[in-house]
Each structure stands twice: as structure tokens, then as C-alpha cells.
């Protein structure tokens, strides 16, 4: 089974949530369209990558990328789009997948909120990749062996094979997004280290290459045993935090920080 979620999806489950092996929940390319969002890549001869959990990659002609935004602990935003190029559009960002579950989340399948690649073109001057979106779970317990990804889209490629002048270079990669699991107990989930928020690569082809997007952020947060996953929307009940791949403490969004352990 494949369930595609359009845009920003928030769902409350008063019992248990089970995603079986082979099932997929996708919000790929369901965030902000190219050149839109809180921190899209800039448009130009080629496009910069969209920003979200990290900084997007600059377009091949130095076109500015989107900066990082949103919260690392309580994210609420889809990914921003990659900037449009002169010949093709930037990719859309990944969407927002947010489940609040009163009891158990058992994730054996795949949850994705990846950004789209910039569209390639035979004349160069291509768009940047969209930023990865947000995957956020708030559960009593979180278990399983599934996979989570909010990767940035690759920059658009130049398909001209060097035949055409002027060559306007390739698009920048979109940044990775945000993955946060907030649970009273997440010790039985085996997919932590394999969760991905990679930045997209710069577009390939002749001419000046776009830069890769930066990594996003991943956090598995242990909540107080007395917290209610359906109503806990601040960090007041946070106890411990495990961080993976890229991470950045963001005082303007998330302070104060008060954890018994950080690992």
C-alpha cells in the first residue's frame, strides 16, 4: 500500500498506529513549490537549492540558496522549493507528515517527505532541488524496523553535453529536512541510525556545477512518563535526546534546553 499525503498532513490517533512492512506513507514533493516557501532557493540563470533543516546548495553561477529554518525539536514546516532557472523550474520541497498517537506507533514500513529534484534541460540554466520536509511523531511508544527520510532533492542537471553557448551551469541541491520522534519510550525502534536527512547533490553536466545542500536534523526525544502525546506541544516534558546525522542547537527557535542526557 502507498499513501501519498498532499501538502501539510497532521493526524491524531486515539489508539495505536501500525505501518506494516512494505507499506509507504509519502509526502515527496508535497511541500512548497519551486521558488516559494520560507527560505526558497533564489531564481536566476540557474536556481539555488531550497533550505529547511540545513542550508541549500548555491546554483552553479553562484545563485544564492535558501537558509535553514523551522525548529529542530518541534518542526511544523514543509520544505521550501528550489529556485527556478532560466530554462527549467526548481523542485518542490517535501511535505509535512505529523502523527500524534495516544498509545503505540509501530513503524515497519517507509515514511518519506523528500524534496524533488530540479528539472533538467538540454540548454542548461536549470532549477535547484527542493528541501526535505518534516516527519514528526508524538507517541506513547515508538517501535519497529521501518525507514524514515526527509532528503533534499538534487539540483537540476544540464543535458546539453556541452553543445550550446552560453552554458549557464546546474542547480544547487536542496537541504535535508527535519525528523523528530517524541515518545515516552522509543528504545525498540531499530531504524534510528538509518534515518536520512541528506542534502541533495548539485546538478550534473557541463559548465559550473551547483553545490550540494546541507544535511537536516534528526532527533529522538524521550518524554516524561506522565506526558500526554496528544497534547504535548512544547519541550516542557522532554527528558532525554538522541541526535543523528546533522544537528544544530537553535536558541532562537528552541531555547531553553534542559535535558538529562544528550547522545
Secondary structure as the mmCIF struct_conf table of DSSP 4:
data_model
#
loop_
_struct_conf.conf_type_id
_struct_conf.id
_struct_conf.beg_label_comp_id
_struct_conf.beg_label_asym_id
_struct_conf.beg_label_seq_id
_struct_conf.end_label_comp_id
_struct_conf.end_label_asym_id
_struct_conf.end_label_seq_id
STRN STRN1 UNK A 2 UNK A 4
HELX_LH_PP_P HELX_LH_PP_P1 UNK A 5 UNK A 6
BEND BEND1 UNK A 7 UNK A 7
STRN STRN2 UNK A 8 UNK A 13
BEND BEND2 UNK A 14 UNK A 15
STRN STRN3 UNK A 17 UNK A 19
TURN_TY1_P TURN_TY1_P1 UNK A 21 UNK A 22
STRN STRN4 UNK A 24 UNK A 26
TURN_TY1_P TURN_TY1_P2 UNK A 28 UNK A 29
BEND BEND3 UNK A 31 UNK A 32
HELX_LH_PP_P HELX_LH_PP_P2 UNK A 33 UNK A 33
TURN_TY1_P TURN_TY1_P3 UNK A 34 UNK A 35
BEND BEND4 UNK A 37 UNK A 37
TURN_TY1_P TURN_TY1_P4 UNK A 38 UNK A 39
HELX_LH_PP_P HELX_LH_PP_P3 UNK A 40 UNK A 43
BEND BEND5 UNK A 44 UNK A 46
HELX_LH_PP_P HELX_LH_PP_P4 UNK A 47 UNK A 50
BEND BEND6 UNK A 52 UNK A 54
HELX_LH_PP_P HELX_LH_PP_P5 UNK A 55 UNK A 59
TURN_TY1_P TURN_TY1_P5 UNK A 60 UNK A 61
HELX_LH_PP_P HELX_LH_PP_P6 UNK A 63 UNK A 68
BEND BEND7 UNK A 70 UNK A 70
BEND BEND8 UNK A 72 UNK A 74
HELX_LH_PP_P HELX_LH_PP_P7 UNK A 79 UNK A 84
BEND BEND9 UNK A 86 UNK A 88
HELX_LH_PP_P HELX_LH_PP_P8 UNK A 89 UNK A 94
STRN STRN5 UNK A 96 UNK A 101
BEND BEND10 UNK A 102 UNK A 103
STRN STRN6 UNK A 104 UNK A 107
BEND BEND11 UNK A 109 UNK A 109
STRN STRN7 UNK A 110 UNK A 112
HELX_LH_PP_P HELX_LH_PP_P9 UNK A 114 UNK A 120
STRN STRN8 UNK A 121 UNK A 121
TURN_TY1_P TURN_TY1_P6 UNK A 122 UNK A 123
BEND BEND12 UNK A 124 UNK A 124
HELX_LH_PP_P HELX_LH_PP_P10 UNK A 126 UNK A 132
STRN STRN9 UNK A 134 UNK A 143
STRN STRN10 UNK A 144 UNK A 144
BEND BEND13 UNK A 145 UNK A 145
STRN STRN11 UNK A 147 UNK A 149
HELX_LH_PP_P HELX_LH_PP_P11 UNK A 151 UNK A 157
STRN STRN12 UNK A 158 UNK A 158
BEND BEND14 UNK A 160 UNK A 160
TURN_TY1_P TURN_TY1_P7 UNK A 161 UNK A 162
BEND BEND15 UNK A 164 UNK A 166
HELX_LH_PP_P HELX_LH_PP_P12 UNK A 171 UNK A 176
STRN STRN13 UNK A 178 UNK A 185
TURN_TY1_P TURN_TY1_P8 UNK A 187 UNK A 188
STRN STRN14 UNK A 189 UNK A 189
TURN_TY1_P TURN_TY1_P9 UNK A 192 UNK A 194
STRN STRN15 UNK A 196 UNK A 196
HELX_LH_PP_P HELX_LH_PP_P13 UNK A 198 UNK A 204
BEND BEND16 UNK A 205 UNK A 208
HELX_LH_PP_P HELX_LH_PP_P14 UNK A 209 UNK A 215
STRN STRN16 UNK A 217 UNK A 223
HELX_LH_PP_P HELX_LH_PP_P15 UNK A 224 UNK A 224
TURN_TY1_P TURN_TY1_P10 UNK A 225 UNK A 226
TURN_TY1_P TURN_TY1_P11 UNK A 229 UNK A 231
BEND BEND17 UNK A 234 UNK A 235
TURN_TY1_P TURN_TY1_P12 UNK A 236 UNK A 237
STRN STRN17 UNK A 238 UNK A 244
BEND BEND18 UNK A 245 UNK A 246
HELX_RH_AL_P HELX_RH_AL_P1 UNK A 251 UNK A 254
BEND BEND19 UNK A 260 UNK A 260
STRN STRN18 UNK A 261 UNK A 262
#
